[in-house]
Amino acid sequence: MEFHPQPTAGEARPWAFPAPERGALDNGLTVLRCHRPGQQVVAVEINLDAPLDAEPEGLDGIATIMARALSEGTDKHTAEEFAAELERCGATLDAHADHPGLRVSLEVPVSRLPKALGLLAEALRAPAFADPEVERLVRNRLDEIPHETANPGRRAAKQLSKELFPASLRMSRPRQGTEETVGRIDAAAVRAFYEAHIRPATATAVIVGDLTGVDVDGLLAETLGAWTGNTAAARPAPAITADDTGRVVIVDRPGAVQTQLLIGRIGADRHDRVWPAQVLGTYCLGGTLTSRLDRVLREEKGYTYGVRAFGQVLRSAPDGTGAAMLAISGSVDTESTGPALSDLWTVLRTLAAEGLTDAERDVAVQNLVGVAPLKYETAASVAGTLADQVEQHLPDDFQARLYARLAETGTVEATAAAVNAFPVDRLVTVLVGDASQIKAPVEALGIGGVTVVTG
């Protein structure tokens, strides 16, 4: 048998998050492009200034219905024809609405980019919003809501938002609306919302892929450049306020054999200088299988398959009025609910008293910074991050600088950020489970008043 020599490792090359080129079309559309050699599937992200807090009163969910309706027919194609044209291009087109705004995503082989961009521009410029299609989308959304309510994770997230934010703030209510609000939506309301908020002057297009030989300027001018619309004055965003008084809310699910845990509060967004340390400290706490929470609750005690700590930006603004949701989530069997919460609080108290170790900090930096080149192998991952930066009013080099700042963050700084992110006396705990089994053990922990709700 002949053995071939073992391949030798090549020379390590420096890596940095790709820098985009910024420009604008005559219609006011901002354009970010990023040439990625070898990426034959091009990704396009469109940011539209249609945040959830712009939804008309009583019509929560209309942004979601409008997003879904963008690809359900135009002035040139019916819904079926539009879908067939996308399929011929080998393209996928998706759209979703969230608190910062609406995002439309396109992926297509570069050889079919002209045709796909034309379809994207058509959907943005002249969506049909036909009555039967909007009615179908409304029915579909109404069918989804009971399934979401039955899902413990989704139900916990809904309750946590309701607990943290005042009822007057859109963030307190489900992103995609309730049965009552979605049921009021019709095609006329969708058209009105579109006319009020969707225009090129307040939109940004991100295009990423191998653009060798592609006349990007000419292609964009012929497609998205034909999209017109009036400019609009900047809309002030409502201030984010939250009540993170330590307390426990149990969503009663009689007979449940597991308890879904979601523990959270709001904290700094990406404009705050503490963000890199907060990312690093949170990762040490619960970002991976080797984090503290998993090490105790999963490996040592066997309560759960996994517990995660994370920070998710809700809305970001350069004036410091943005916020992120800081949370710990997981599930345990019903009998272990009290002991698991007790041990979780012990982990948080130990973190505050003793801090992180240098070893924990080093592993977190290696995981966060070291895997970045793999994380951004595809055009879609790069385009999504660039679009996030636009949506959150961040500079184009934010992600590149973030990795440098993570590598520079010390153990003490990461510890302080994690402790400030998850103070033991300022956490709202939502438990979805059997209240008759878990209420008494949780009350005995003394981590806050306990309330039971149904639904």
Contacts in CASP RR format, 6 or more apart in sequence:
PFRMAT RR
TARGET T0000
AUTHOR 0000-0000-0000
METHOD contacts of the structure
MODEL  1
MEFHPQPTAGEARPWAFPAPERGALDNGLTVLRCHRPGQQVVAVEINLDA
PLDAEPEGLDGIATIMARALSEGTDKHTAEEFAAELERCGATLDAHADHP
GLRVSLEVPVSRLPKALGLLAEALRAPAFADPEVERLVRNRLDEIPHETA
NPGRRAAKQLSKELFPASLRMSRPRQGTEETVGRIDAAAVRAFYEAHIRP
ATATAVIVGDLTGVDVDGLLAETLGAWTGNTAAARPAPAITADDTGRVVI
VDRPGAVQTQLLIGRIGADRHDRVWPAQVLGTYCLGGTLTSRLDRVLREE
KGYTYGVRAFGQVLRSAPDGTGAAMLAISGSVDTESTGPALSDLWTVLRT
LAAEGLTDAERDVAVQNLVGVAPLKYETAASVAGTLADQVEQHLPDDFQA
RLYARLAETGTVEATAAAVNAFPVDRLVTVLVGDASQIKAPVEALGIGGV
TVVTG
15 372 0 8 1.000
15 373 0 8 1.000
16 400 0 8 1.000
16 403 0 8 1.000
17 372 0 8 1.000
17 376 0 8 1.000
17 382 0 8 1.000
17 385 0 8 1.000
17 397 0 8 1.000
17 399 0 8 1.000
17 400 0 8 1.000
17 403 0 8 1.000
18 34 0 8 1.000
18 36 0 8 1.000
18 208 0 8 1.000
18 376 0 8 1.000
18 382 0 8 1.000
19 34 0 8 1.000
19 396 0 8 1.000
19 397 0 8 1.000
19 400 0 8 1.000
20 32 0 8 1.000
20 33 0 8 1.000
20 34 0 8 1.000
20 206 0 8 1.000
20 208 0 8 1.000
20 386 0 8 1.000
20 396 0 8 1.000
21 32 0 8 1.000
21 33 0 8 1.000
21 34 0 8 1.000
22 30 0 8 1.000
22 31 0 8 1.000
22 32 0 8 1.000
22 396 0 8 1.000
23 30 0 8 1.000
23 31 0 8 1.000
23 32 0 8 1.000
24 30 0 8 1.000
24 31 0 8 1.000
25 31 0 8 1.000
25 200 0 8 1.000
25 220 0 8 1.000
25 221 0 8 1.000
25 224 0 8 1.000
25 225 0 8 1.000
26 221 0 8 1.000
26 225 0 8 1.000
27 200 0 8 1.000
27 201 0 8 1.000
27 224 0 8 1.000
27 225 0 8 1.000
27 226 0 8 1.000
27 227 0 8 1.000
27 228 0 8 1.000
27 229 0 8 1.000
28 200 0 8 1.000
28 201 0 8 1.000
29 200 0 8 1.000
29 201 0 8 1.000
29 203 0 8 1.000
29 204 0 8 1.000
29 205 0 8 1.000
29 224 0 8 1.000
29 225 0 8 1.000
29 227 0 8 1.000
30 203 0 8 1.000
30 204 0 8 1.000
30 205 0 8 1.000
30 390 0 8 1.000
31 204 0 8 1.000
31 205 0 8 1.000
31 206 0 8 1.000
31 207 0 8 1.000
31 220 0 8 1.000
32 204 0 8 1.000
32 205 0 8 1.000
32 206 0 8 1.000
32 207 0 8 1.000
32 386 0 8 1.000
32 390 0 8 1.000
32 396 0 8 1.000
33 206 0 8 1.000
33 207 0 8 1.000
33 208 0 8 1.000
33 211 0 8 1.000
33 216 0 8 1.000
34 206 0 8 1.000
34 207 0 8 1.000
34 208 0 8 1.000
34 209 0 8 1.000
34 382 0 8 1.000
34 383 0 8 1.000
34 386 0 8 1.000
35 209 0 8 1.000
35 210 0 8 1.000
35 211 0 8 1.000
35 212 0 8 1.000
36 208 0 8 1.000
36 209 0 8 1.000
36 210 0 8 1.000
36 379 0 8 1.000
36 382 0 8 1.000
37 210 0 8 1.000
37 212 0 8 1.000
38 209 0 8 1.000
38 210 0 8 1.000
39 208 0 8 1.000
39 209 0 8 1.000
39 210 0 8 1.000
39 378 0 8 1.000
39 379 0 8 1.000
40 109 0 8 1.000
40 110 0 8 1.000
40 111 0 8 1.000
40 209 0 8 1.000
40 210 0 8 1.000
41 107 0 8 1.000
41 108 0 8 1.000
41 109 0 8 1.000
41 110 0 8 1.000
41 209 0 8 1.000
41 378 0 8 1.000
41 379 0 8 1.000
41 380 0 8 1.000
42 107 0 8 1.000
42 108 0 8 1.000
42 109 0 8 1.000
42 110 0 8 1.000
42 113 0 8 1.000
42 207 0 8 1.000
42 208 0 8 1.000
42 209 0 8 1.000
42 210 0 8 1.000
42 211 0 8 1.000
42 379 0 8 1.000
43 105 0 8 1.000
43 106 0 8 1.000
43 107 0 8 1.000
43 206 0 8 1.000
43 207 0 8 1.000
43 208 0 8 1.000
43 209 0 8 1.000
43 378 0 8 1.000
43 379 0 8 1.000
43 380 0 8 1.000
43 382 0 8 1.000
43 383 0 8 1.000
43 384 0 8 1.000
44 105 0 8 1.000
44 106 0 8 1.000
44 107 0 8 1.000
44 108 0 8 1.000
44 117 0 8 1.000
44 120 0 8 1.000
44 205 0 8 1.000
44 206 0 8 1.000
44 207 0 8 1.000
44 208 0 8 1.000
44 383 0 8 1.000
45 103 0 8 1.000
45 104 0 8 1.000
45 105 0 8 1.000
45 106 0 8 1.000
45 205 0 8 1.000
45 206 0 8 1.000
45 383 0 8 1.000
45 384 0 8 1.000
45 386 0 8 1.000
45 387 0 8 1.000
46 103 0 8 1.000
46 104 0 8 1.000
46 105 0 8 1.000
46 106 0 8 1.000
46 120 0 8 1.000
46 124 0 8 1.000
46 203 0 8 1.000
46 204 0 8 1.000
46 205 0 8 1.000
46 206 0 8 1.000
47 101 0 8 1.000
47 102 0 8 1.000
47 103 0 8 1.000
47 203 0 8 1.000
47 204 0 8 1.000
47 205 0 8 1.000
47 206 0 8 1.000
47 387 0 8 1.000
47 390 0 8 1.000
47 391 0 8 1.000
48 101 0 8 1.000
48 102 0 8 1.000
48 103 0 8 1.000
48 104 0 8 1.000
48 197 0 8 1.000
48 198 0 8 1.000
48 202 0 8 1.000
48 203 0 8 1.000
49 101 0 8 1.000
49 197 0 8 1.000
49 202 0 8 1.000
49 203 0 8 1.000
49 232 0 8 1.000
49 235 0 8 1.000
50 63 0 8 1.000
50 66 0 8 1.000
50 97 0 8 1.000
50 101 0 8 1.000
50 102 0 8 1.000
50 193 0 8 1.000
50 197 0 8 1.000
50 198 0 8 1.000
51 63 0 8 1.000
51 99 0 8 1.000
51 100 0 8 1.000
51 101 0 8 1.000
51 237 0 8 1.000
51 315 0 8 1.000
52 60 0 8 1.000
52 61 0 8 1.000
52 63 0 8 1.000
52 97 0 8 1.000
52 98 0 8 1.000
52 99 0 8 1.000
52 101 0 8 1.000
52 170 0 8 1.000
52 171 0 8 1.000
52 175 0 8 1.000
53 99 0 8 1.000
53 169 0 8 1.000
53 170 0 8 1.000
53 171 0 8 1.000
53 237 0 8 1.000
53 238 0 8 1.000
54 63 0 8 1.000
54 193 0 8 1.000
54 196 0 8 1.000
54 197 0 8 1.000
54 235 0 8 1.000
55 61 0 8 1.000
55 62 0 8 1.000
55 63 0 8 1.000
55 170 0 8 1.000
55 193 0 8 1.000
56 62 0 8 1.000
56 189 0 8 1.000
56 192 0 8 1.000
56 193 0 8 1.000
58 181 0 8 1.000
58 184 0 8 1.000
59 181 0 8 1.000
59 184 0 8 1.000
59 185 0 8 1.000
59 189 0 8 1.000
59 193 0 8 1.000
60 170 0 8 1.000
60 173 0 8 1.000
60 174 0 8 1.000
60 177 0 8 1.000
60 178 0 8 1.000
60 181 0 8 1.000
60 182 0 8 1.000
61 97 0 8 1.000
61 141 0 8 1.000
61 175 0 8 1.000
61 176 0 8 1.000
61 177 0 8 1.000
61 181 0 8 1.000
61 182 0 8 1.000
61 185 0 8 1.000
62 185 0 8 1.000
62 189 0 8 1.000
62 190 0 8 1.000
62 193 0 8 1.000
63 97 0 8 1.000
63 101 0 8 1.000
63 102 0 8 1.000
63 193 0 8 1.000
64 96 0 8 1.000
64 97 0 8 1.000
64 141 0 8 1.000
64 175 0 8 1.000
64 176 0 8 1.000
64 177 0 8 1.000
65 134 0 8 1.000
65 137 0 8 1.000
65 138 0 8 1.000
65 141 0 8 1.000
65 182 0 8 1.000
65 185 0 8 1.000
65 190 0 8 1.000
66 97 0 8 1.000
66 102 0 8 1.000
66 129 0 8 1.000
66 190 0 8 1.000
66 193 0 8 1.000
66 194 0 8 1.000
67 95 0 8 1.000
67 96 0 8 1.000
67 97 0 8 1.000
67 102 0 8 1.000
67 104 0 8 1.000
68 95 0 8 1.000
68 137 0 8 1.000
69 127 0 8 1.000
69 129 0 8 1.000
69 133 0 8 1.000
69 134 0 8 1.000
69 137 0 8 1.000
69 190 0 8 1.000
70 95 0 8 1.000
70 104 0 8 1.000
70 123 0 8 1.000
70 124 0 8 1.000
70 127 0 8 1.000
71 79 0 8 1.000
71 82 0 8 1.000
71 83 0 8 1.000
71 86 0 8 1.000
71 93 0 8 1.000
71 95 0 8 1.000
71 123 0 8 1.000
72 79 0 8 1.000
72 82 0 8 1.000
72 127 0 8 1.000
72 128 0 8 1.000
72 130 0 8 1.000
72 133 0 8 1.000
72 134 0 8 1.000
72 137 0 8 1.000
73 79 0 8 1.000
73 81 0 8 1.000
73 82 0 8 1.000
73 123 0 8 1.000
73 127 0 8 1.000
73 128 0 8 1.000
73 130 0 8 1.000
73 133 0 8 1.000
74 82 0 8 1.000
74 122 0 8 1.000
74 123 0 8 1.000
74 125 0 8 1.000
74 126 0 8 1.000
74 127 0 8 1.000
74 128 0 8 1.000
75 122 0 8 1.000
75 126 0 8 1.000
75 128 0 8 1.000
76 122 0 8 1.000
76 126 0 8 1.000
77 85 0 8 1.000
77 122 0 8 1.000
78 128 0 8 1.000
79 128 0 8 1.000
79 130 0 8 1.000
79 133 0 8 1.000
82 119 0 8 1.000
82 122 0 8 1.000
82 123 0 8 1.000
85 115 0 8 1.000
85 119 0 8 1.000
86 92 0 8 1.000
86 93 0 8 1.000
86 116 0 8 1.000
86 119 0 8 1.000
88 115 0 8 1.000
89 108 0 8 1.000
89 109 0 8 1.000
89 112 0 8 1.000
89 115 0 8 1.000
89 116 0 8 1.000
89 119 0 8 1.000
90 108 0 8 1.000
90 109 0 8 1.000
90 112 0 8 1.000
90 116 0 8 1.000
91 106 0 8 1.000
91 107 0 8 1.000
91 108 0 8 1.000
91 109 0 8 1.000
91 112 0 8 1.000
91 116 0 8 1.000
91 119 0 8 1.000
92 105 0 8 1.000
92 106 0 8 1.000
92 107 0 8 1.000
92 108 0 8 1.000
93 104 0 8 1.000
93 105 0 8 1.000
93 106 0 8 1.000
93 116 0 8 1.000
93 119 0 8 1.000
93 120 0 8 1.000
93 123 0 8 1.000
94 104 0 8 1.000
94 105 0 8 1.000
95 102 0 8 1.000
95 103 0 8 1.000
95 104 0 8 1.000
95 105 0 8 1.000
96 102 0 8 1.000
96 103 0 8 1.000
97 103 0 8 1.000
97 175 0 8 1.000
97 176 0 8 1.000
98 175 0 8 1.000
99 170 0 8 1.000
99 171 0 8 1.000
99 175 0 8 1.000
99 314 0 8 1.000
99 315 0 8 1.000
100 315 0 8 1.000
100 316 0 8 1.000
100 391 0 8 1.000
100 392 0 8 1.000
101 391 0 8 1.000
102 198 0 8 1.000
103 387 0 8 1.000
103 391 0 8 1.000
104 120 0 8 1.000
104 123 0 8 1.000
104 124 0 8 1.000
105 380 0 8 1.000
105 383 0 8 1.000
105 384 0 8 1.000
106 116 0 8 1.000
106 117 0 8 1.000
106 120 0 8 1.000
107 379 0 8 1.000
107 380 0 8 1.000
108 116 0 8 1.000
110 209 0 8 1.000
110 210 0 8 1.000
110 211 0 8 1.000
110 214 0 8 1.000
113 214 0 8 1.000
113 219 0 8 1.000
114 219 0 8 1.000
114 222 0 8 1.000
114 223 0 8 1.000
117 219 0 8 1.000
117 220 0 8 1.000
117 223 0 8 1.000
117 224 0 8 1.000
118 222 0 8 1.000
118 223 0 8 1.000
120 223 0 8 1.000
120 224 0 8 1.000
121 223 0 8 1.000
121 224 0 8 1.000
121 225 0 8 1.000
121 226 0 8 1.000
121 227 0 8 1.000
124 198 0 8 1.000
124 203 0 8 1.000
124 224 0 8 1.000
124 227 0 8 1.000
125 226 0 8 1.000
125 227 0 8 1.000
125 228 0 8 1.000
127 194 0 8 1.000
129 187 0 8 1.000
129 190 0 8 1.000
129 191 0 8 1.000
129 194 0 8 1.000
130 187 0 8 1.000
131 186 0 8 1.000
131 187 0 8 1.000
133 187 0 8 1.000
134 185 0 8 1.000
134 186 0 8 1.000
134 187 0 8 1.000
134 190 0 8 1.000
135 186 0 8 1.000
135 187 0 8 1.000
138 182 0 8 1.000
138 183 0 8 1.000
138 185 0 8 1.000
138 186 0 8 1.000
141 176 0 8 1.000
141 177 0 8 1.000
141 182 0 8 1.000
142 179 0 8 1.000
142 182 0 8 1.000
142 183 0 8 1.000
144 176 0 8 1.000
145 177 0 8 1.000
145 178 0 8 1.000
145 179 0 8 1.000
145 182 0 8 1.000
148 154 0 8 1.000
148 155 0 8 1.000
148 158 0 8 1.000
149 155 0 8 1.000
149 158 0 8 1.000
149 455 0 8 1.000
152 253 0 8 1.000
152 256 0 8 1.000
152 258 0 8 1.000
152 260 0 8 1.000
152 331 0 8 1.000
152 432 0 8 1.000
152 433 0 8 1.000
153 260 0 8 1.000
153 262 0 8 1.000
153 329 0 8 1.000
153 432 0 8 1.000
155 251 0 8 1.000
155 260 0 8 1.000
155 432 0 8 1.000
155 455 0 8 1.000
156 251 0 8 1.000
156 260 0 8 1.000
156 261 0 8 1.000
156 262 0 8 1.000
156 329 0 8 1.000
156 430 0 8 1.000
156 431 0 8 1.000
156 432 0 8 1.000
157 262 0 8 1.000
158 174 0 8 1.000
159 249 0 8 1.000
159 251 0 8 1.000
159 262 0 8 1.000
159 430 0 8 1.000
159 432 0 8 1.000
159 453 0 8 1.000
160 262 0 8 1.000
160 264 0 8 1.000
160 327 0 8 1.000
160 428 0 8 1.000
160 430 0 8 1.000
161 171 0 8 1.000
161 172 0 8 1.000
161 173 0 8 1.000
161 174 0 8 1.000
162 172 0 8 1.000
162 173 0 8 1.000
163 243 0 8 1.000
163 247 0 8 1.000
163 249 0 8 1.000
163 428 0 8 1.000
163 430 0 8 1.000
164 171 0 8 1.000
164 172 0 8 1.000
164 242 0 8 1.000
164 243 0 8 1.000
164 244 0 8 1.000
164 264 0 8 1.000
164 265 0 8 1.000
164 266 0 8 1.000
164 428 0 8 1.000
165 171 0 8 1.000
165 172 0 8 1.000
165 240 0 8 1.000
165 241 0 8 1.000
165 242 0 8 1.000
165 243 0 8 1.000
166 172 0 8 1.000
166 241 0 8 1.000
166 243 0 8 1.000
167 173 0 8 1.000
169 238 0 8 1.000
169 240 0 8 1.000
169 241 0 8 1.000
170 238 0 8 1.000
171 240 0 8 1.000
171 314 0 8 1.000
171 315 0 8 1.000
176 182 0 8 1.000
197 232 0 8 1.000
199 229 0 8 1.000
199 230 0 8 1.000
199 231 0 8 1.000
199 232 0 8 1.000
200 224 0 8 1.000
200 225 0 8 1.000
200 227 0 8 1.000
200 228 0 8 1.000
200 229 0 8 1.000
201 229 0 8 1.000
201 230 0 8 1.000
201 231 0 8 1.000
201 232 0 8 1.000
202 231 0 8 1.000
202 232 0 8 1.000
204 387 0 8 1.000
204 390 0 8 1.000
205 220 0 8 1.000
205 224 0 8 1.000
206 383 0 8 1.000
206 384 0 8 1.000
206 386 0 8 1.000
206 387 0 8 1.000
206 390 0 8 1.000
207 216 0 8 1.000
207 220 0 8 1.000
207 383 0 8 1.000
208 379 0 8 1.000
208 380 0 8 1.000
208 382 0 8 1.000
208 383 0 8 1.000
208 386 0 8 1.000
209 379 0 8 1.000
237 315 0 8 1.000
237 317 0 8 1.000
237 321 0 8 1.000
239 321 0 8 1.000
240 266 0 8 1.000
240 314 0 8 1.000
240 315 0 8 1.000
240 321 0 8 1.000
240 322 0 8 1.000
240 323 0 8 1.000
242 265 0 8 1.000
242 266 0 8 1.000
242 323 0 8 1.000
243 428 0 8 1.000
244 264 0 8 1.000
244 265 0 8 1.000
244 266 0 8 1.000
244 426 0 8 1.000
244 427 0 8 1.000
244 428 0 8 1.000
245 426 0 8 1.000
245 428 0 8 1.000
246 425 0 8 1.000
246 426 0 8 1.000
246 427 0 8 1.000
246 428 0 8 1.000
246 429 0 8 1.000
246 447 0 8 1.000
246 448 0 8 1.000
246 449 0 8 1.000
247 428 0 8 1.000
247 429 0 8 1.000
247 448 0 8 1.000
247 449 0 8 1.000
247 450 0 8 1.000
247 451 0 8 1.000
248 429 0 8 1.000
248 430 0 8 1.000
248 431 0 8 1.000
248 442 0 8 1.000
248 447 0 8 1.000
248 448 0 8 1.000
248 449 0 8 1.000
248 450 0 8 1.000
248 451 0 8 1.000
249 428 0 8 1.000
249 429 0 8 1.000
249 430 0 8 1.000
249 431 0 8 1.000
249 450 0 8 1.000
249 451 0 8 1.000
249 452 0 8 1.000
249 453 0 8 1.000
250 431 0 8 1.000
250 432 0 8 1.000
250 433 0 8 1.000
250 435 0 8 1.000
250 438 0 8 1.000
250 439 0 8 1.000
250 442 0 8 1.000
250 450 0 8 1.000
250 451 0 8 1.000
250 452 0 8 1.000
250 453 0 8 1.000
251 430 0 8 1.000
251 431 0 8 1.000
251 432 0 8 1.000
251 433 0 8 1.000
251 453 0 8 1.000
251 454 0 8 1.000
251 455 0 8 1.000
252 433 0 8 1.000
252 434 0 8 1.000
252 435 0 8 1.000
252 452 0 8 1.000
252 453 0 8 1.000
252 454 0 8 1.000
252 455 0 8 1.000
253 432 0 8 1.000
253 433 0 8 1.000
253 434 0 8 1.000
253 435 0 8 1.000
254 434 0 8 1.000
254 435 0 8 1.000
254 436 0 8 1.000
255 334 0 8 1.000
255 433 0 8 1.000
255 434 0 8 1.000
255 437 0 8 1.000
256 334 0 8 1.000
256 432 0 8 1.000
256 433 0 8 1.000
256 434 0 8 1.000
257 333 0 8 1.000
257 334 0 8 1.000
258 331 0 8 1.000
258 332 0 8 1.000
258 333 0 8 1.000
258 334 0 8 1.000
258 433 0 8 1.000
259 331 0 8 1.000
259 332 0 8 1.000
259 333 0 8 1.000
259 334 0 8 1.000
259 337 0 8 1.000
259 431 0 8 1.000
259 432 0 8 1.000
259 433 0 8 1.000
259 434 0 8 1.000
259 438 0 8 1.000
260 329 0 8 1.000
260 330 0 8 1.000
260 331 0 8 1.000
260 431 0 8 1.000
260 432 0 8 1.000
260 433 0 8 1.000
261 307 0 8 1.000
261 328 0 8 1.000
261 329 0 8 1.000
261 330 0 8 1.000
261 331 0 8 1.000
261 332 0 8 1.000
261 337 0 8 1.000
261 340 0 8 1.000
261 341 0 8 1.000
261 344 0 8 1.000
261 429 0 8 1.000
261 430 0 8 1.000
261 431 0 8 1.000
262 327 0 8 1.000
262 328 0 8 1.000
262 329 0 8 1.000
262 330 0 8 1.000
262 429 0 8 1.000
262 430 0 8 1.000
262 432 0 8 1.000
263 327 0 8 1.000
263 328 0 8 1.000
263 329 0 8 1.000
263 344 0 8 1.000
263 422 0 8 1.000
263 427 0 8 1.000
263 428 0 8 1.000
263 429 0 8 1.000
263 430 0 8 1.000
264 325 0 8 1.000
264 326 0 8 1.000
264 327 0 8 1.000
264 328 0 8 1.000
264 422 0 8 1.000
264 427 0 8 1.000
264 428 0 8 1.000
264 429 0 8 1.000
265 326 0 8 1.000
265 422 0 8 1.000
265 426 0 8 1.000
265 427 0 8 1.000
265 428 0 8 1.000
266 314 0 8 1.000
266 323 0 8 1.000
266 324 0 8 1.000
266 325 0 8 1.000
266 326 0 8 1.000
267 323 0 8 1.000
267 324 0 8 1.000
267 325 0 8 1.000
267 326 0 8 1.000
267 421 0 8 1.000
268 274 0 8 1.000
268 275 0 8 1.000
268 278 0 8 1.000
268 323 0 8 1.000
268 324 0 8 1.000
269 275 0 8 1.000
269 313 0 8 1.000
269 314 0 8 1.000
269 315 0 8 1.000
269 316 0 8 1.000
269 317 0 8 1.000
269 320 0 8 1.000
269 322 0 8 1.000
269 323 0 8 1.000
269 324 0 8 1.000
269 392 0 8 1.000
270 313 0 8 1.000
270 316 0 8 1.000
270 324 0 8 1.000
270 392 0 8 1.000
270 394 0 8 1.000
270 398 0 8 1.000
271 316 0 8 1.000
271 317 0 8 1.000
271 318 0 8 1.000
271 320 0 8 1.000
271 322 0 8 1.000
271 392 0 8 1.000
271 393 0 8 1.000
271 394 0 8 1.000
272 278 0 8 1.000
272 320 0 8 1.000
274 417 0 8 1.000
274 420 0 8 1.000
275 402 0 8 1.000
276 402 0 8 1.000
276 405 0 8 1.000
276 406 0 8 1.000
276 409 0 8 1.000
277 409 0 8 1.000
277 410 0 8 1.000
277 413 0 8 1.000
277 414 0 8 1.000
277 416 0 8 1.000
277 417 0 8 1.000
278 311 0 8 1.000
278 326 0 8 1.000
278 417 0 8 1.000
278 418 0 8 1.000
278 420 0 8 1.000
278 421 0 8 1.000
279 311 0 8 1.000
279 368 0 8 1.000
279 402 0 8 1.000
279 406 0 8 1.000
280 361 0 8 1.000
280 364 0 8 1.000
280 365 0 8 1.000
280 368 0 8 1.000
280 406 0 8 1.000
280 409 0 8 1.000
280 410 0 8 1.000
280 414 0 8 1.000
280 417 0 8 1.000
281 356 0 8 1.000
281 364 0 8 1.000
281 414 0 8 1.000
281 415 0 8 1.000
281 417 0 8 1.000
281 418 0 8 1.000
281 421 0 8 1.000
282 309 0 8 1.000
282 310 0 8 1.000
282 311 0 8 1.000
282 326 0 8 1.000
282 417 0 8 1.000
282 418 0 8 1.000
282 421 0 8 1.000
283 291 0 8 1.000
283 309 0 8 1.000
283 364 0 8 1.000
283 367 0 8 1.000
283 368 0 8 1.000
284 291 0 8 1.000
284 292 0 8 1.000
284 356 0 8 1.000
284 360 0 8 1.000
284 361 0 8 1.000
284 364 0 8 1.000
284 414 0 8 1.000
284 418 0 8 1.000
285 291 0 8 1.000
285 292 0 8 1.000
285 293 0 8 1.000
285 309 0 8 1.000
285 328 0 8 1.000
285 347 0 8 1.000
285 351 0 8 1.000
285 418 0 8 1.000
285 422 0 8 1.000
286 292 0 8 1.000
286 293 0 8 1.000
286 294 0 8 1.000
286 307 0 8 1.000
286 308 0 8 1.000
286 309 0 8 1.000
286 310 0 8 1.000
286 328 0 8 1.000
287 308 0 8 1.000
287 309 0 8 1.000
287 310 0 8 1.000
288 294 0 8 1.000
288 367 0 8 1.000
289 298 0 8 1.000
289 306 0 8 1.000
290 363 0 8 1.000
291 309 0 8 1.000
292 347 0 8 1.000
292 351 0 8 1.000
292 360 0 8 1.000
293 306 0 8 1.000
293 307 0 8 1.000
293 308 0 8 1.000
293 309 0 8 1.000
293 328 0 8 1.000
293 344 0 8 1.000
293 347 0 8 1.000
294 306 0 8 1.000
294 307 0 8 1.000
296 343 0 8 1.000
296 344 0 8 1.000
296 346 0 8 1.000
296 347 0 8 1.000
297 303 0 8 1.000
297 304 0 8 1.000
297 306 0 8 1.000
297 307 0 8 1.000
297 332 0 8 1.000
297 340 0 8 1.000
297 343 0 8 1.000
297 344 0 8 1.000
297 347 0 8 1.000
298 304 0 8 1.000
298 305 0 8 1.000
298 306 0 8 1.000
298 307 0 8 1.000
301 336 0 8 1.000
301 339 0 8 1.000
301 340 0 8 1.000
301 343 0 8 1.000
303 332 0 8 1.000
303 333 0 8 1.000
303 336 0 8 1.000
303 339 0 8 1.000
303 340 0 8 1.000
303 343 0 8 1.000
304 330 0 8 1.000
304 331 0 8 1.000
304 332 0 8 1.000
304 336 0 8 1.000
304 340 0 8 1.000
305 331 0 8 1.000
306 330 0 8 1.000
307 328 0 8 1.000
307 329 0 8 1.000
307 330 0 8 1.000
307 344 0 8 1.000
308 328 0 8 1.000
308 329 0 8 1.000
308 330 0 8 1.000
309 326 0 8 1.000
309 327 0 8 1.000
309 328 0 8 1.000
309 422 0 8 1.000
310 326 0 8 1.000
310 327 0 8 1.000
310 329 0 8 1.000
311 324 0 8 1.000
311 325 0 8 1.000
311 326 0 8 1.000
311 327 0 8 1.000
312 324 0 8 1.000
312 325 0 8 1.000
312 327 0 8 1.000
313 322 0 8 1.000
313 323 0 8 1.000
313 324 0 8 1.000
313 388 0 8 1.000
313 392 0 8 1.000
314 322 0 8 1.000
314 323 0 8 1.000
314 324 0 8 1.000
314 325 0 8 1.000
315 322 0 8 1.000
315 323 0 8 1.000
316 322 0 8 1.000
316 391 0 8 1.000
316 392 0 8 1.000
316 393 0 8 1.000
316 394 0 8 1.000
317 393 0 8 1.000
318 393 0 8 1.000
326 421 0 8 1.000
326 422 0 8 1.000
328 344 0 8 1.000
328 422 0 8 1.000
332 340 0 8 1.000
334 433 0 8 1.000
334 434 0 8 1.000
334 437 0 8 1.000
334 438 0 8 1.000
335 437 0 8 1.000
337 431 0 8 1.000
337 433 0 8 1.000
337 437 0 8 1.000
337 438 0 8 1.000
337 441 0 8 1.000
337 442 0 8 1.000
338 438 0 8 1.000
338 441 0 8 1.000
338 442 0 8 1.000
338 444 0 8 1.000
338 445 0 8 1.000
339 441 0 8 1.000
341 429 0 8 1.000
341 442 0 8 1.000
341 445 0 8 1.000
341 447 0 8 1.000
342 445 0 8 1.000
345 424 0 8 1.000
345 445 0 8 1.000
345 447 0 8 1.000
348 422 0 8 1.000
348 424 0 8 1.000
349 424 0 8 1.000
351 415 0 8 1.000
351 418 0 8 1.000
351 419 0 8 1.000
351 422 0 8 1.000
352 419 0 8 1.000
352 423 0 8 1.000
352 424 0 8 1.000
355 411 0 8 1.000
355 415 0 8 1.000
355 419 0 8 1.000
356 411 0 8 1.000
356 414 0 8 1.000
356 415 0 8 1.000
356 418 0 8 1.000
357 411 0 8 1.000
358 411 0 8 1.000
360 411 0 8 1.000
361 409 0 8 1.000
361 410 0 8 1.000
361 411 0 8 1.000
361 414 0 8 1.000
364 414 0 8 1.000
365 406 0 8 1.000
365 407 0 8 1.000
365 409 0 8 1.000
368 403 0 8 1.000
368 406 0 8 1.000
369 403 0 8 1.000
369 406 0 8 1.000
369 407 0 8 1.000
372 403 0 8 1.000
375 381 0 8 1.000
376 382 0 8 1.000
376 385 0 8 1.000
385 399 0 8 1.000
386 396 0 8 1.000
388 394 0 8 1.000
389 395 0 8 1.000
389 396 0 8 1.000
389 398 0 8 1.000
389 399 0 8 1.000
424 447 0 8 1.000
427 447 0 8 1.000
429 447 0 8 1.000
431 438 0 8 1.000
431 442 0 8 1.000
435 452 0 8 1.000
439 450 0 8 1.000
439 452 0 8 1.000
442 450 0 8 1.000
443 449 0 8 1.000
443 450 0 8 1.000
END
